[in-house]
Amino acid sequence: QVQLVESGGGLVQAGGSLRLSCTASGSTFSINAVGWYRQAPGNERELVVTISNSGRTNYADSAKGRFTISRDNPKNTVYLQMNNLKPEDTAVYYCYALVWGLKNYWGQGTQVTVSS
């Protein structure tokens, strides 16, 4: 079992920045990849970015050039630095972990609201 706890969401003006954090606990040795997804009202959950244990990243086109994922392995924490935020980035952001290459785990979500 893996538990994920996010923090760092909030309200920001367009053009501003936020940094999200997600700390994993439990069987963290079984995690293959971590990342972030988001879900806006009325929309399906969508990929923002993932990073594998080897460091390979996969960014959504909407995140490229503005968002940066990083991880602090000793702290079992992954970060999402979001710059130049836009109103369309408003969503609930979910931390994600792929465990044993098979099972997805999710955090409880953190709200990001970008005002115009």
N, C-alpha and C positions, 0 to 999 in steps of 0.2 A: 504494500500500500504506500502511496505517495500523497502527501498533502501539500497544497500550494496556497500561499497567502499573498495577495497583491496589496500594494499601497501606492499612493502618489497621484491618484486622479484628482480632478478638480475642475474649476472654471477658469478659463483663460481667454484673453482676447485674441482675435485673429492675428497671426504673425508672432504670437508668443510661443513659449516652450514649456514642456512638462517632462518630468522623468518618472516613469513607472518602475516599480520594483516588484519582484516576485521571489519569495523564499520558499524553497522546498524542504520538506522534512519527511521522515520515514525511510523507506528503502531507496534512498537517493542513488545508490550504486547501480540500480536497475534502469536509470533514466538514459535513454539514447539521444534524445533531442528535447529542447525546450523552445518556447517561443510565445508569441502573442497573436491572438485573434481578436476581432471586434464584431459587435453587432449593434446596428442602429435600429431604431424603432421601425417595424414593418419590413425589415430586411433579414436575410439569412446571415448567420455567422460567417465571417470571411477572414481569410488569412491576412495577417499584417507582415509577420516575419517569423522564421524559425532559424535555429542554429543547432547544428549537430555537435556531438562530442568531439568531432575532428575539427570543428570550427567552420564547417561549411554553412553558409547562410542562404536563405531563400526569402527574398523580399517581394511583396506585392508591388506592382507598378506604382500604386498610389503612395507607397512608402519610400520608394527609392529617392535618394538625394535629400530626404528630409528626416527620416527616422534612422536610428542606429541601435542595433542590439549588441549587448555585451554581457559577459557572464563572469562572475567571481566564483570559481569552483570551490575554494576553501570555505566560502560562506554559503554555498548552495543557492546562490542568488543570481537572477538574470535581470537585466535592466533594459528598458526601452527609452532612449532619449528621443523626444519628439520636438523638432524645431519647425518654425514657420507653419504653425498649425492653422488649419482652415476650418470654416464652419462644417464642412462635410466630413471632417474627422470626428465629429461628435458621435459618441457611441459608448457602449459598455465594453471595456477592454478586458479580455480574459487571458490569464496565463495558462499555458498549455505544456504538458509533458508527455512524451511518448515513452512508454515503459516496456522493456523487453521486446521492443520492436512490434508490439501487438496492441497494447492498450493505451487509450488516451485518458489523461487525467486533466481536470480543469480546476482553476481557482474559482472563487465566488464572484469575481468580476469587480471592476472599479470604473466608476463613471468619469468620462472625460467630456466636458462641454466647452465648445469653442464659440464664443460670441463674435458677431460681425461688427 
